[in-house]
Amino acid sequence: MRGGILKYITSSGERKKKLFALLIDPDKFDPSIIRVAEKAGTDIFLVGGSLITNGNFESCIVSLKKKSRIPVLIFPGNSMQVSKHADGILFLSLISGRNPDMLIGNHVLAAPVLKHSDLEIIPAGYMLIDGGTVSSAAYMSHTLPIPSGKSDIALATAMAGEMLGLKLIYLEAGSGAKIPVSSEMIKAVKKNISLPVMVGGGIRSAADARKACAAGADVVVVGNAAEKDPSLISSIAKAIHSAIV
């Protein structure tokens, strides 16, 4: 699906079809999850993380591409997380924070490599939302998340991201979040922008996923919960794909 992932996400949203993205942490990657994901009808693999320590980033992506037809999007924690074997990359700008490296610095470092790759580059506004605990992303990026009850700040930030020309908004409560992004915040953001909205962090059940879809999420991302219990993948995927808007 090289060159067509954003179009796939956008067209699915126009048809009121919700998508399920499975977030893979290369440090914890177990190839057996590929078969589970395929059987469940997973729509997208996201690969990456705030900190990768075992050097499995490249081999993880190669394995996913070799054993599955599910499109692979890099979800980079820094400018080093780039691989020609993936289908695309979320070119994340951390618009909820004020760290210049996360707004443009890392992008400058990665741009020459990405320019000469065949990766689909998707400019995305990445917004950290307080999930009730200090997330790895917040700690590593030296930024404060948007308070969970401040939907007005979230929607204004998302609106600014759209005006800057970003193509997608990602609301992230963080890995291991105690609480997911609230329905109120998802609704506020989705109502005020015309971009696809991805939502992740703290989604541990089919009910959580269904709630995010009902609030307006176009793509629901699950990672931590699936790592701990792969059997959840099927029920969560089913809830997302059967969501009625």
C-alpha positions in Angstrom: 0.0 0.0 0.0 2.9 2.4 -0.6 1.7 5.8 -1.3 -1.9 5.1 -0.3 -2.1 4.8 3.5 -3.3 8.3 4.1 -5.8 8.0 1.3 -7.0 4.7 2.8 -7.5 6.3 6.2 -9.3 9.3 4.7 -11.6 7.4 2.4 -12.5 5.0 5.2 -13.5 7.9 7.4 -15.6 9.3 4.6 -17.4 6.0 4.4 -17.8 6.0 8.2 -15.6 2.9 8.5 -13.4 2.8 11.6 -9.9 1.4 11.4 -7.8 -0.6 14.0 -4.1 0.1 14.3 -1.9 -2.3 16.3 1.1 -0.6 17.8 4.2 -2.8 17.9 7.1 -2.1 20.3 10.2 -3.6 18.6 11.7 -4.3 22.1 8.8 -6.6 22.8 8.0 -7.9 19.4 6.8 -11.5 19.2 6.3 -12.7 15.6 3.4 -14.9 16.7 1.3 -11.8 17.0 1.3 -11.4 13.2 -1.0 -14.3 12.7 -3.4 -13.1 15.5 -3.4 -9.6 13.9 -4.1 -11.0 10.4 -7.0 -13.2 11.7 -8.5 -10.3 13.5 -8.5 -8.0 10.4 -6.0 -5.5 11.7 -5.9 -2.6 9.3 -2.5 -1.0 10.1 0.7 -1.9 12.0 2.4 1.0 13.8 6.0 0.3 14.7 8.2 2.4 17.0 8.4 3.9 20.4 9.9 6.6 22.6 12.9 4.5 23.5 14.1 1.3 21.7 17.0 -0.5 23.3 17.5 -3.9 21.7 18.2 -3.0 18.0 15.2 -5.0 16.7 13.6 -2.0 14.9 14.7 -3.0 11.4 14.2 -6.7 11.8 10.8 -6.2 13.3 9.6 -4.2 10.2 11.2 -6.8 7.9 9.4 -9.6 9.7 6.0 -7.8 9.5 6.4 -7.1 5.8 7.6 -10.6 5.0 4.8 -12.4 6.9 1.8 -10.1 6.4 0.1 -7.8 3.9 -1.0 -5.4 6.6 0.5 -1.9 5.8 3.4 -0.9 8.1 3.7 2.7 9.3 6.7 3.9 11.3 5.7 5.6 14.5 9.0 7.3 15.2 10.3 8.2 18.7 13.3 10.0 17.1 15.0 10.7 13.8 16.9 7.4 13.9 13.7 5.3 13.6 13.6 5.1 9.8 13.5 2.0 7.6 13.2 1.6 3.9 11.3 -1.6 4.4 8.2 0.0 5.9 5.3 1.4 3.7 5.2 4.8 5.3 6.1 7.0 8.3 4.1 9.3 10.5 6.1 12.5 10.3 5.1 13.5 13.8 5.2 17.1 15.0 4.6 17.2 18.7 2.2 20.2 18.6 1.0 19.8 22.2 4.5 20.7 23.4 7.0 23.5 23.1 10.2 21.5 22.5 11.6 22.8 19.2 13.4 19.4 18.6 10.0 17.7 18.6 8.4 20.4 16.5 11.0 20.7 13.8 14.5 19.7 14.9 14.2 15.9 14.4 12.4 16.5 11.2 15.4 18.4 9.8 17.7 15.5 10.7 15.4 12.9 9.1 14.4 14.9 6.0 17.4 14.1 3.7 17.0 10.4 4.3 13.3 10.5 3.8 13.6 12.6 0.7 15.5 9.7 -1.0 13.3 6.9 0.3 10.1 5.5 -1.2 8.3 5.8 2.1 4.9 7.5 2.2 5.4 10.6 4.4 2.3 11.6 6.4 2.6 14.9 8.2 0.9 14.4 11.6 0.1 16.5 14.6 1.0 14.5 17.6 -0.8 15.6 20.8 0.0 14.2 24.2 -3.0 14.1 26.6 -2.7 13.5 30.3 -3.5 9.8 30.9 -3.1 9.8 34.7 0.6 8.9 34.7 3.9 10.2 33.3 4.2 8.6 29.9 7.5 7.7 28.2 6.7 10.1 25.4 6.2 13.0 27.8 9.3 12.2 29.7 11.6 11.7 26.7 10.2 14.7 24.8 10.5 17.1 27.8 6.9 18.3 27.3 3.8 18.6 29.4 0.7 16.8 28.2 -2.6 18.7 27.7 -4.7 18.2 30.9 -7.4 15.6 30.3 -10.2 18.1 31.1 -9.0 20.8 28.8 -10.8 20.0 25.6 -10.7 23.7 24.6 -6.9 23.6 24.5 -6.9 20.3 22.6 -9.3 21.5 19.9 -7.4 24.8 19.5 -4.2 22.9 19.1 -5.7 20.5 16.6 -7.2 23.5 14.6 -3.7 25.1 14.5 -2.2 21.8 13.3 -4.7 21.7 10.4 -4.0 25.3 9.5 -0.3 24.6 9.4 -1.0 21.9 6.7 -0.7 18.7 8.8 -2.8 15.8 7.3 -3.7 13.9 10.5 -4.2 14.4 14.2 -3.1 11.8 16.8 -4.4 12.1 20.3 -2.2 10.1 22.6 -2.7 9.4 26.3 0.5 7.5 26.4 1.7 3.9 26.8 0.3 2.4 30.0 -2.1 5.3 30.5 -4.5 4.9 33.5 -7.3 6.6 31.6 -7.8 7.0 27.8 -8.5 10.2 26.0 -12.0 11.3 27.0 -14.9 11.2 24.7 -15.5 14.9 25.2 -12.0 15.7 24.0 -12.3 13.4 21.0 -15.7 14.9 20.0 -14.4 18.5 20.4 -11.4 17.9 18.2 -13.2 15.9 15.5 -16.1 18.5 15.3 -13.6 21.4 14.7 -11.3 19.9 12.1 -11.7 18.0 8.8 -8.6 15.8 9.3 -8.6 12.1 10.2 -8.2 11.6 14.0 -6.2 8.8 15.5 -6.6 8.0 19.2 -4.5 5.8 21.4 -3.3 5.2 24.9 -5.2 3.5 27.8 -7.5 1.5 25.5 -7.7 -1.9 27.2 -11.0 -3.4 26.0 -13.6 -3.6 23.3 -15.8 -1.2 25.3 -13.0 1.4 25.4 -12.4 1.1 21.6 -16.2 1.4 20.9 -16.4 4.5 23.0 -13.5 6.1 21.2 -15.1 5.3 17.8 -18.5 6.7 18.9 -16.8 9.9 20.0 -15.3 10.4 16.5 -12.0 8.5 16.3 -11.2 7.4 12.8 -8.3 5.1 13.8 -8.1 3.5 17.2 -4.6 2.5 18.3 -3.9 -0.3 20.8 -0.5 -1.4 21.9 0.2 -2.1 25.6 -3.0 -4.1 26.2 -2.4 -6.3 23.2 1.2 -7.0 24.3 0.0 -8.2 27.7 -3.0 -10.1 26.3 -3.0 -10.8 22.5 -6.4 -12.4 22.8 -7.8 -8.9 23.1 -6.9 -8.1 19.6 -9.8 -9.9 18.1 -12.5 -8.5 20.3 -11.1 -4.9 20.0 -10.8 -5.2 16.2 -14.4 -6.5 16.0 -15.7 -3.6 18.2 -14.0 -1.1 16.0 -15.0 -2.5 12.7 -18.7 -2.9 13.8 -18.9 0.6 15.3 -22.0 2.5 14.1 -21.6 6.2 13.6 
